[in-house]
Each structure stands twice: as structure tokens, then as C-alpha cells.
Amino acid sequence: MAFKESEIQKMMKSLDLTREEAIQLLQDDADDVTAELTPEQEKVAASMVRADRKVETAKRGRPYVPNEDKRHLMSLLEIAVGHNPDVTDWNITNVEREATFHYKGELYRLTLAKPRVKKD
């Protein structure tokens, strides 16, 4: 059986094998794969090859704390901008962060962002 030169070189480099040892290892692997399997065994083998090897870790997240100051600011912006006769379709998409509206036929998006405090 002929093997790709890149596969042989990869085996030689990664496992520190001679060329003959790498070819023999590839031949042994190929013989194992070509063994007679029932269709059910082939399905199990295929699912094992695709098995998820990722280790599950506990999620570390902070609980969400509503920011009442940002909510209040958005309501003030709604009062200030929303009462303008040229503003239509005022829509708060995120109570603490974003609103959209049309001004003279053009769509605008208002995003409220609070920079983080620098730690020394």
C-alpha cells in the first residue's frame, strides 16, 4: 500500500522514527481500519472518532445586576428626544443600552455606553 510522503515525514518527525518504522506503523494502522466490521460496528466506530473530547468546565459568570442609573438615563433621553416633532418611531431595544428612532426620515441608533473605571 502506498502512503503519502507527507504522512511518512510527519510520523518520522513527530514520533522520531526511521522511514521503515514509520511505513510499518502506517501499514499497521491501515490493517486495523480495514478489519471486517458489521454496519452497526462501523456506526459505533464512526461516532467514537467524532467523539467530543472537550472537558466540561464549570461556567464562571457573574450574576446580572440591573443598572438603574442607565435605565433612568434612557428614560430621560426618551423624554428629551422623543418629544421632538421630527422624531418618529422611538423604540428602546435594550432598556439600559440602546434605542432606535427616525429623525427626518433617517434611521438612527442611540447607544449608551459607560466606560470602565481604570484600576491603578
N, C-alpha and C positions, 0 to 999 in steps of 0.2 A: 504494500500500500504506500502511495506517495504522499508525503506530508509537505506542507508549505515550508519554505526555508525560514520565513519569519517565525513560525511556530517552533521550529527546531532551535533557532537562535534565542528565542525567548526562554525556552526551557533551559538551554545551556547557561544563559546569563543568570536567571532567577534562582536556579537550583544548583548552580556550579557543577554541571555535569559535562562529560565528554560528549562529542557528537553521537557516538554509538549508543551511549546510555540514554540520551535524550530521545533518539529514534526508538529505542526499545520501550521507553516509558510511554511515548505516544502510541506505539503499537499495542501495548498492554491496555491502555485506556480505550483504544478503538475496539479491541476484542471484547472488553467489558460491555460496551454500549451495544454491540451487535448481538448480544445474547438473546435467545428466544424469550420473548415476553408475551403474555396474554394481553389483549386490548385493555383489560382492567388494570393490569400491572403497568402498562405504558402510561395510562392516565395518572396513576399514583406517582410514577417516576417523574412525569412532566410537572405535576403540581409541587413535588419536592424541589425540583430545580428552580421553580419560580417562588419558592417559599420566602416569606418576609423575614429577613434576618435582623431587622431593626429592633433594638432593645427598647422596650417601653419604659419611658421615664415619667415620673410624676410631673404634672403641669404646675409650673410655678407662676401664678398670676396674681396680680393684686386685685382685690375686690374693687368694683367700680364705685366711686364716691361722687355723687352728683355735685356739680359746681353751681351753687345758687347765684353767685355773682355773675357768671356768664349768662345764666338764664335771664337774670334781671337786665343785663346789658342788651340782650337780644330783644326783650320786650320794649326797652327804651328806643332801640333802633326801629322797631316796628312802628312805634308811635311817631317818631321823627320822620322816617322815610315813607311810611305807609299812608300818611295823611296828605302827602303831596298829590295834587290832582293829575300830574303827569305820570305818576307811578300806578301801575296796574298789576294784578296777579301776584301780590305779595304772598310768598309761600315759605314758611320756615321748614327746611328739610331736615335740620338737626337742631333741636331746641337749644343746645349750648354752642353751636358752631357755625351753622350755615343757613343762609336764606337766599332765595331767588326772587327776582321781580323783573317786570318790564318797565323801562323808562323811555318814553317817546318811541315806543315800538321796538326797542332793542332789549334783548335779554341780558340781565346782569346777575352775577352771583356774588354775594357778600359772605366772606369767610372771616370769622372772629378767631384770632389766634393769640394765645398768651405765651410769650417766651418763658423758658425755664430760667430759674434763678441760678446764676453761676455760683458754684461752690469753690471756695478758695482752698 
